[in-house]
Every structure is written in structure tokens, then in C-alpha cells.
Amino acid sequence: MTKMTHLRQLEAESIHIMREVAAISDRIVVLSSGQVVAQGTADELSQQTGESDLEEMFLSVTGSQEGW
């Protein structure tokens, strides 16, 4: 498996996990560099960030592609 193929597989898995988190969580806490940068329900985070997808919310509040 090439590095690029492996990275794409990891990205697909992380997107799947983020969707599951959004579906089953009452509250979500986003950490960046050990600090809480956002917290709330999926709806609250969506309102705060203007994003509807949890992955995009994460990227919005962290300002990076940290963890991807």
C-alpha cells in the first residue's frame, strides 16, 4: 500500500468516525493542542461555525487539518 493510498484510507475512516460521533453524542468537545477550543451539541457547533458537517466544524474551530 502506498503512503497516499494509506492516507486516503485513514481520511475515509476518520470521516466515518466523525459522522458516528455526531450521530450518537449529546455533547461534543473539540480539543486542539490540549486545549478546549469548542464544545456543545452538534447543532450548537453548527451554529457557531456555520458548518453542517462535524469534520468541517472541527477544521473551522481548530484552524487546521490537525489529526488528518
N, C-alpha and C positions, 0 to 999 in steps of 0.2 A: 504494500500500500504506500503510495507516495504521500509526502507531507501535505500537499494540497488536498488530496482525497480525504486524508485523516482529519484535516481542519474542517472541511465541509461536513463530514460526518459528525464531528463534535458540535458544530454550529446547529445542525439539524436537531441533534439530541437536546441541546440547551434550549432551543426554541420550543420544542415539545414539552420540556420540563417547565418552562416559564408559563406556558398555556395551562398546564395542570395546576401550577401554583395559583394562578389567577382564578381557576375554576373552583378550587377547594378551600381557599384561605378566607378567613374572616377579615384579617388584617395582614398587611404586608409591611415589612421593614426593609429598607434598602440601605446597605452598608457600603461605604467607599473608604478605603484606607483606614478601616477600623472605626469609622465614624458613621452615625446615623445621618443620612442625607435626606431621607423622606420616609414617611410612614402614614398608613391609613388603609382604608378599604381600596379595592381595585377602582371603584367609582371615584373615590376622593383623589387618588393618584392621577386618574384620568383627567379630572377637573383641574388639578394643579399643573399638569404638564401639557394638556391639550392633546394627549395621545390616547388612543384606544387600545393599543396593544401593549402588554406588560413589558415586552422586550424594549419597545420604543420608549416607554416610561422610564425604564432603567437607564437607557442611554441618555435620556433627557436630563435626569437628575444627577447622573454621575459625570456627564460631560465627556464621556469617553466610551470606548468599547471594552472597558475593563472586564476581564473574565471571558471574553470571547476569543 
